């Protein structure tokens, strides 16, 4: 497209991040700012018998203490997505109070908040708040939560189901096809719960200005406008135009900072009560207890094949934990972001998924990098590999046999799945072929056989993933229960000097938007990147926005910016034609200037900009200024895909898995900045390997998370990960102007099953067919003993 | 992650530190590298009223040879030990052990004396000091005394130190042939199992950490050893093996044997 797009331009934001000069919410210190500490339940399920704040109130520095008995107790945070029961019953949506006054439903649930002059004083006083609890039996496992007699999370309903939902073909039809299938492969496992662990913990400052009667909420969110909408219209009932939400530098989210949390609403309320700014920053222990977790599906699945290894039917039943309440997007994750990907990259003619989503006595579960698609991919890629082994087929061969044939979405139509969606474009053969070439598959199998003779256990695992991102067409998601649109806003303001300020509703919390967006804006306008500034994360600056998640920023947010640039060029051409005394249709725009075709008569972008703001000699009837804002609502999701291949070595004595190689051949459509796409893939792959080998939230019987610190919750480290080998094919998205699909989650979606498949492959000759994730040394060793 | 309120006193001599310990009793804690104490204080699991910082006391951070022994000051960091020429040459197993602890930041702060006094059952040094038959030198109100390492570890976070005593140095015999093998806990990188083997001729001394609530000498292995690593099968004889979600009794017992075998074969 020009001189920046497609180049590995270094990230401009890194200048401040690498120097420690970013401004995260906790870095902000306002005059007269008060500090807070929460009193949180140590029990997963309990009745609150009494709360005594008298002694704490007299502690030094205490400004106020609030409990659920104060006015804030009337409010609650809403859920943003409604998924009803398949029998028509409405989703069960409990109140989610800012502070709990009667019933505790997870460890870490807030009972009181202490506001004090210093953080130390707040912490000390919080210890003096006396809460009398009556502990009750808890249930943390989603399947057990649906067993008869399970402790109820919400007493007003007869069981713990938030909803019971299904998608795909008629269940009886799918069951019949499985009955008559040549071979049926079965799996039962848990896609276990993980904690998000953004490096910056959540942090909020609410600042009420009594004179202006306005609030500013500084918040580490991925989603400033939606937070403002939910906060104002649904929680506190305050006018939206009176609230500014600022979310500038944010240190990672992985989904966990999409949601509207109770703490940010409570602080907003408190700031007006005390007439001062007030801050809360989560510590790491609170983050484990209160940030929305990911995954947690209990899965039972059957896939049927004909004698040639073609899939004939797929039936899955899942129990997917919601946690104690319904987080902002929670109901969408195991349903419309999960079941709709059950087609995978295969021509499976019959598919049925049933999801029961129970409440559990745990912190809420919501989208975590990939959100439903990693869980779908894990299932499909594990079960097809298991089937290949059972049927004596090669795992690559069975994939080639079942792939949907290539289609570009332009000449060839999109692919209509059995599970509601239509894929945009894809070439699933291509990425696996390239992956096998990168691996040197034949040589690997020889090496593996030889290694086994020496007692060395090598394995290879494949994953052919597809995911749906670039969310999303508003009408489609609305029909599926979303309570918001999923368009994006792109506002391009050309300054009189021809410098360009871009305001995007997408939100950067590590992605590199300030660089990538400037690359395509500069190219599209034929100007320098230095002449383009990208602004985000401030509701007073940016008209509106739906935030960043679901790998949507470039596909949706970028497209909105392109729409505004098109309007600028269209208006600019009118001004240029006037100045050049030529007809608009005789002009062409390139390299930052309009030229009369076939002549050397031209006018630069800067001169046109100045003319727009100093309209002395100007087209009649044309408004001054060069400033456009656009809303872009995509016509479809985008569907990146790829092949991930892991090579592992298992220590036969200890069961420890060493990932020797990791190959990622992805197709994310057109690539704006290959370095940033590689970085996204690397980060996602590491997170996916983390789930496969290391990370797991473990609860005890009483509902305590027993590994809620970095002493016990194992995050992947550099020495757990090999050099990641990346390559790409490019199948452009046919329905957005940049032809991009999205790269933020692909690594995390594709990698996990590749690793587990590789471990199972390494141990296949010992009769091992499956190992529960995370594939810890202990689990591997035990599998080898059986 | 904010500790409860505490007072901080920087001691300038061992006798001053001992006097302060004596004065404040249970309310005081010795601060050296602080890598176990400070996190526990931040979580308010530990809330001493007084911290007595011994890190500035001169003469406690030297590594010297005295009378054929290697004497390591209690304030020597893991990094000091891992990079000391004397230790690498004449007590290599201790350098191996120090290198297996934490990461570079941890090794720059954490100290040998602090680790031994804390007596975390998953710490690395205990295996090695046991296998080396080291001697802990401590000083208290009653003066200085030497504690044989075999008497030192008495249980989980429990040692033979009196309430008014601090470790000043640790004395090691020179060890030519020693090996430390560690199976890392994946989150903390502490030892799920750590095995130190010191060989001389057909004799071995085997120290094991991470397996029981107290680090121990694996006498079963030592007695059975006749030059063959098969003696490792006795690594958990008569030991009550710990269990957690990284390693249950069966797996941890197995790991102890594997790591012992590897250390014997090294």
Boltz contact constraints between the chains, C-beta under 6 A:
constraints:
  - contact:
      token1: [A, 120]
      token2: [B, 2]
      max_distance: 6.0
  - contact:
      token1: [A, 123]
      token2: [B, 2]
      max_distance: 6.0
  - contact:
      token1: [A, 283]
      token2: [B, 1]
      max_distance: 6.0
  - contact:
      token1: [A, 653]
      token2: [B, 258]
      max_distance: 6.0
  - contact:
      token1: [A, 654]
      token2: [B, 258]
      max_distance: 6.0
  - contact:
      token1: [A, 694]
      token2: [B, 186]
      max_distance: 6.0
  - contact:
      token1: [A, 698]
      token2: [B, 245]
      max_distance: 6.0
  - contact:
      token1: [A, 711]
      token2: [B, 187]
      max_distance: 6.0
  - contact:
      token1: [A, 711]
      token2: [B, 188]
      max_distance: 6.0
  - contact:
      token1: [A, 712]
      token2: [B, 187]
      max_distance: 6.0
  - contact:
      token1: [A, 713]
      token2: [B, 187]
      max_distance: 6.0
  - contact:
      token1: [A, 714]
      token2: [B, 186]
      max_distance: 6.0
  - contact:
      token1: [A, 714]
      token2: [B, 187]
      max_distance: 6.0
  - contact:
      token1: [A, 778]
      token2: [B, 247]
      max_distance: 6.0
  - contact:
      token1: [A, 778]
      token2: [B, 251]
      max_distance: 6.0
  - contact:
      token1: [A, 781]
      token2: [B, 251]
      max_distance: 6.0
